[in-house]
Amino acid sequence: MRLEDKLRHAIDHSVYSNIGVDDHHIKPSNIEVANTTLSVYPLPAGPYDWDISVPEDTKAVLFQLRSSRTIELANAKAGLVGIATRSSLQATTASMGGDVLITITAYAAIYSKVAAALNLSHKVFSSAGDGIALTDAYLTLTGPSTRVLRLSWTNYGASIKTLNCWGEVGILG
């Protein structure tokens, strides 16, 4: 992930001596995250928030989250990749691993708050791999110099479920 203007760096790495391909590019700040303890009650309760601390000057993040649900023979996991900003109306995600047993459902989908999506993921984030969906993602201040990535979760099941996801948050700027 290189967000700096490519004109600042040589395109041909051979002009640099004793420097590797990634040695001179700015690397994003990455935060590893996991949550396997948040109890999410079914509707009409919720949504339930999970706050992840980020630097106070953060304006946008790229995040990827995986669930415990296995979706392929090679033990691949369901999950999502998304972008969140300081606006709760701009989050967008690509979610993989949705229900395939019900007709007229999507195995992979793009969700966007700009397009008025109610959820930002398939309902795959419980310890059983069902019921809980990401419903919102945005950056918010929680103190005078404290900012968090707020991820909101909704349980569409019939009983209390435990959130089960892990992943990484990359600070874009």
Buried (B, 14 or more C-beta within 10 A) or exposed (E): EEEEEEEEEEEEEEEEEEEEEEEEBEEBEEBEBEBEEBEBBBEEEBBBEBEBBBEEEBEBBBBBBBBBBEBEEEEEBBBBBBBBBEEBEBBBBBBBBBEEEEEEEEEEBEBBBEEEBEBBBBBBBBBBBBBBBBBBBBBEEEEEEEBBBBBBBBBBBEEEBBBBBBBBBBBBE
